[in-house]
Amino acid sequence: MSYARVLCVGLVGVTGHLVEVEVDLAAGLPGVVISGLPDTALHEARDRVRAAVVNSGQRWPNRRITLNLLPATLPKFGSAFDLAIAVALLGGSGELPLLPLDGVAVLGELGLDGTVRPVRGVLPMVAAAAQAGVQRVIVPAGNTAEAAVVPGLLVRGVDTLHRLVAFVRDGTPLIEPPLDAPPPAAPGPDLAEVAGQSLGRRAVEVAAAGGHHLALIGPPGAGKTMLAERLPSILPELDDEAALEVTALHSIAGLLPPGGRLIRRPPFQAPHHTATVPSIVGGGSGLARPGAISLAHRGVLLMDEAPEFSKAALEALRQPLEHGRVLLTRSRGSAEYPARAQLVLAANPCPCANPAGDDRCECPPLARRRYLGRLSGPLLDRIDLQVRLSPMRAAELMETGSHESSAVVARRVAAARAAAAERWAPLGRRLNAEIPGPDLRRTPWRLPGRVTVELRSRLDSGSLSARGFDRVVRLAWTIADLDGRARPDMGDVAEAITLRTGEGT
Ligand SMILES: [Zn+2]
């Protein structure tokens, strides 16, 4: 027999697709031809597979070898095809009877010595295999826990090509996934630890309830980072679909904690202000790595000291914020990753970053304007909530009374989100932050004139833009939802103005 075929899985974005690895051996000049849109890594696979086969004590067929990866139209990235190529080759050359691998998807990268190395993206690959009706998968030993997260599949691991060959030949057992479920992730930081800063706490709660992007402006020590880090703790847990999507993205980045478990808490990412554009939006050769904005998908992306980021990095956030996904254009095909993160920008009011705040700032007014001006335009334009935090006063720091915990605030947030989801269901939307301006301004959602008096006078005087008007109204809906009112009243609009314009205390 000179033909064999083994199942594998390729990834396009976060979506896995079943791939058939076909091998045909023919008489003729010895050599290997690979077809089916391979990337450079696949050409390197040829050399890796050859070394691994020989170093595992198997015979390398001295014939003309044609490798074909189907479907040919599917772009293929990465090194997860190695193991399937190796066994297909040994099957095709008659060295191995491949019946035991019938209907089994085989994933793994080979080292030159024949060891099987873990690969990125096993979770979405295995999930796709299961979706396509595959019932058994063989993955690198280091990926078994992750693969076992997908229900209804028989998962086995291999550490060497030799072990897989022994399994196929005489049924030598493969490695089973760990039985013990790992302990749940430790809870993140809690709002109960934040003393004082009532405006900041309220801003974070409103941001969570309405899904609004948030800018926190204030001197060092005002608690900006502390507050931002605690935003995920008051967001609802991820539902099954979101959890699978978020875990898949972390799997593709190679950042899943060991043990294998779906990520249920909204993720938190805080890239440093020296971060490169690829580290923020994603990129790299082979299987593209998701950037911080995709790792924060369904969670929170904090840009701390936001004006210090490069212009290119801030600019790169525009497209993902607008579309909820990142498109990475590659030489061969493009990768698209989800990127629906809630953005928190934290910034000092000026370059001198005097902890005493505006009182002791010695920066020239022009320098101050320029500093925050770096954030203006398209980015700041998408942010509903902009809050100016004052330096923490000693009295606040010494405050010993109990502060509300994240669990208590999270309950209000969940109730507010439920009210909003029910109201916007006819529009097919869930969060106040998602509602387009024209919908806010039409019946039955248009707010009566007496509620928007203050807003309209600001609009007329030019101190508020038309977009700013819509943003305040969105915030007012969220405040009403949090306080259990069916519609915003004048008080809600007044508080929304404070949260929008930063005219707080
Ligand atoms: Zn200053």
Boltz pocket constraint, residues with backbone or C-beta under 6 A from the ligand:
constraints:
  - pocket:
      binder: B
      contacts: [[A, 350], [A, 351], [A, 352], [A, 353], [A, 354], [A, 361], [A, 362], [A, 363]]
      max_distance: 6.0
